[in-house]
Amino acid sequence: MRRRATVTLAAVAASLTLVAPASPAPQDDGGLRIEVPEVYYTQTTDPTRVALPVRFDTGGGSVREVALTVDASEVRGTVRLYAKRSCAEGTGYVFTCRVGAGQLRSGLMDLMVLGADRSAAPGTRGTVRFTATAPDGGQAHAKTEMTAGSPELWGRKLSVENAPADTPVEIRGGVLNHGPIAANGFGVTVTADPRIRLAHRYGNCRYTDQGQSRAYCFFPSRVEPGQAYAFTGPFLALGGKPLTKGSVDVRLFAPGQDAGPYFDERDFTVRGSGPALALTPTAPEGFARSAGHVSIDTDQKADVQAVAGDLRGRPGDVVGIEAGVRNAGPGRVDHGYLTYEITPPEGTTLLPPPKPTPDPEGDGEPDPWVCRPWRAGAGHYTCVVSGSLAPGAKATQTLRFRIGRDDSGAPGRVSAVLRDDYDRRDPDRSDNTAPITVNGSASATGALWPVLAACGTAAAVLALAAAVPYGLRRARRRRNPPPTAPADSSAARKP
């Protein structure tokens, strides 16, 4: 619970810093400014412990510290506040904070909001006044209107199915205030999954230029309880030709509400280039509390092909072939929707790589085998594909078979297994299976080594294969020993 509260605190604080900053009062000296949210809602049924964000702008001046007075007397009995660290509570619900250079840069987070007072009726409000005084006597003023209670903003229930491939997907959202208190403005964030980017099309919205594609818009319109609005235009999700599945998350919040994990308005550095996104009244239908996740499903195809080959060798040989699956496109096969199965040919034994010997120095190397079971001689193996499979990509491995007899037995096979709707996306299912044949009369061009069962060589080979990787790792470490800390390094000193 403590970790969750900390994350929420950071997210809420960041979400409010510049949502509706207070303008400097006429008597401000012009060099120092206080930035606080103009409107702040507090929770009644589920009190929280979040910081009331206070930021400062010194105007590039030489101010290194200020004394901040926070007069909360008007909200006493309405909102519960708590001071910590650099702040202290005085008489009459007036707080004093000593703000140093670091807090002038990053903001003051030492005045906590514990939620609405239990005796306060929802909608009760009051004003908190801030006065910052610099050492030279210069002052700055700001104020926040705090309200007991909070709007409850619901979003549209949306899902996109069978969207045309390689075409922008429209996300048409909206807002419904399902709570008892009006929202004096609200924000919306749209976060695309890594397969998708958002078009920068609205001039009153801002977008990220790195990491996941995200959009942030703030609407100053008042939304009364029971009122619903639709956005006048859609957010455009661009996934390109490979997109088969994707998703975006839409989050609505009023000032003082949780804007979501890791939200920081300063991350949205790119302003849209198109017209402003606006609101239009709509019927309060088709909305839900948990409507933020929007799944996207396109009609793009993905031709998955099995990969196998011919075992060219004689009885007693161990022969290797490349086997697995490839994606001939044009769509992507997302993670978790594709596996493949291996059935060895009759008269052969599939030899998985030996299980690695536990390395006491621990390299963290991945397992060399992606199939189950991990034992030789099974009649059937199921293999996983790690991650998504992009168009043109393949997921294969070298399989080693010991040939026990000539090619008179039934061939084996590699079969691609597509889950859910990816099966219908495959335009050619005939290549989902590829045979593994034995060509005992051919020269043993694929043979890795002859197996002399009478001499027990197979067991020796397995043991040797298990030892080689570990030996190579030890040899590499001997050639390249890790650096040692200098004798006077801080790491070596005792506290």
C-alpha positions, 0 to 999 in steps of 0.5 A: 500500500505504501508503494502504491500511494507513493506512485499515486502521489507522484502522478497526481502531483505531476498532473496538477502542476500546470493544468491551470496555473494561477497568474501572478497577482497585480502586486507581485514583483514580476520576478517571482511567481507561484504556480498552483492549480486554480481548482483542486478536488478532494476525495470523500469516500476514499481519502488519499494522501497526496501532495498539493503541488506548488511550483515556483518561477524565479524569472531567471533572477537570483532568488535562492530561497523563499518563505511560503505562507499558506493560509488554509483557514477558509478550508478548515473543516472542509479539507484536511491538510498535513505539513511535513519536512520543510512545512509546519502548521501554525495557528488558525490553519496557516502553514509556513514553509521554508523553500530552498534552492532545490525546491525552487527548481523542482517544486514543493511537495511537503504540504499533503492533502488527506482528503475531504473532512468527514463532516464536509458536505460534498461541494463545499469549497474554500480558497487556499492563499499562497504568499511567497516572500524572497529575502529582498522583500519581493513577494508573489501570490496565488490561490487555489479553490479546494472542494470537498468531493470530486467529479466522476468522469466516465469515458465512452465504451469503445472497441475497433473491430475489422478496421481496414489494414494500413489505414488510420484507426479513429478513436472517437471519445467523450466524457460523462460526469457521473458524479455529484459535483461539477468538473471545472475543466478536465484533462484527457490523455491517450496512450498508444501501445508500442505498435501504434503512434498517434497523429499530431492533429489538434492544436490545443493538444500536446504530444510526446516525441519519444517513448510511447506515443501519447497525447494530452488535451485540457478542456476548460469547459465546466461539466455538470453532473449528468452532462455528457460531451463527445469530442468533435473529432477522433484521435487517429491511431497509426499502425501501418501495414503490419498492424493486426492488433493493438490498443490505446488507453484513454484517461479522463481526470479533473484537476485534483484527480489521479491522471495515471501512473507516470503522468507529467505534463512536461513530457508533452513537448510537441503541440499539434498542428491542426484545428482545436479539438472541441466538445459537443453535447451528446446523450449520456449513453454508451459510457462506463467507469472503466472504459479507458482501454480501447482494443483495435483489431484490423483485417490485415492478413499474416501468412505463417509458414512452417520451416523444416527440412531433409535429414540427410544421413545414414543410420547412426548419424546425428543430423541437424536441420533448421526448423520453426516458423516464419512470417511471410506477412504482410501483417505482424503476428503478436506475442502469444498467438503462435507456437509450433509443434514438432513430430520426429520422423519414425526411426529417429530420435530428437536430441534436445541440447543438454540442460546447462550446468548451473554456472556459479558465476551466473551469466544469465544466458537464456535457455538453449531450448524453447520446446517441451519436453526437455528430453530426448526421444519424445514423440511430440514437442511443443515450442514457443515463439518469444515475442512478436513475429514481424513480417519477414521474420522467422523463429527457428532453431537447429534440431538434431536428430539421431537416425536409427534406421533408413528412410522406410518410416513415416516422415515427421513434421513441423506444424504452426499453431495459430491461436484465436483469430490469427487462424483466420488471418492466414491466407494460405493454411497449406504451408502451416505444416512442413515435412521432416523427411529422412534421406538415408541413401544420400551422402551425410552432408547434414551429419554432425558426427557419427554416433557409435552406439556400441561405444556409448559415444552418444552419451559422451557427446551429450556430456561434451556438449553440456561442458563446452559452453561452461568451459568457454565462459570460464576461458573468456573470464580468464582472458578478460578478468573483471576490473577490481575496485581501487583500494581507495574507492568509496565502495571499499570504504566502510560507512 
